[in-house]
């Protein structure tokens, strides 16, 4: 029993789950500190360095004294660059008053749930989903309405499943394309079909487009907001520079939204984090306005890694793995391993398999239950080719030694 003097956390804090991806990464790093060579397929972070021109822009800003508070919603130059980017890349018209720059796209999402969701209201979340969506919704007092999607349909939400889950308590849909963890990419036709349902019910949608530039096989990104004026009024677009420009630690993300939502987010941010990092904003400005060649070269490397890891995984008996159209993840189905043993370890679920792979194979992967589905593992190929080759070799050794 707790002592009467024990300080109790708020219920909202007691209900927060640890990020499984970060937990796996922490265990892998601990093993590394112990002298064990662990190869991590865990955290979704480009292994490339930030392009030098971006770093130089931030350094120049530091040297010029841009180390003070900025406007809460971001410097005007960066907001204008975002407006220009949305027009050039996505054929979308926004004003700088509709843009809010935050401390990463994750912060943008958190802010949106806080200003849009009332206690008890539901947010539709297609699963598999990025791990933090559900926790953010709960922190806002909302209720995640998780809709399972299926491998056979490339893990995409269908209009029929969307419509049958809309009820008077439904406040939002969140849609992520390209997707973490599956790499699935919605086509224009698929988005149009979902958009018809959203417009019919006047249901707002947060469109998480952080992996927008990480596309393969000649695909072009389609932003949900481009499909019709009626739909644009319902779309809150979230993006950032972390994934496309190898700037994860810079913590610069942004949203584009109707003015009342943008203003509410800015007001909330003014009382929580204030402005995003001052000189990092100048680096982000260079990322958006400068040469895009480094980003394209990075995607080309990811494309060759994708081919290799897919071929190796699909060559292992019993594993199925859809071909991801974007991002830098594969999401293999490993459920055939359930009920088998590795040495004395019984594999009952993907978490057990991930534990065995880390303990005996010395590779870090994330079980699918972290993303709301059982039977799968997520492997990030945002690591160098040598690590991928050695990591999959280790995976294969463990996999081939599983016994019924």
Order of alpha helices (4+ residues) and beta strands (2+ residues): alpha-alpha-beta-alpha-alpha-beta-alpha-beta-alpha-beta-alpha-beta-alpha-beta-alpha-beta-beta-alpha-alpha-alpha-beta-beta-beta-alpha-beta-beta-beta-alpha
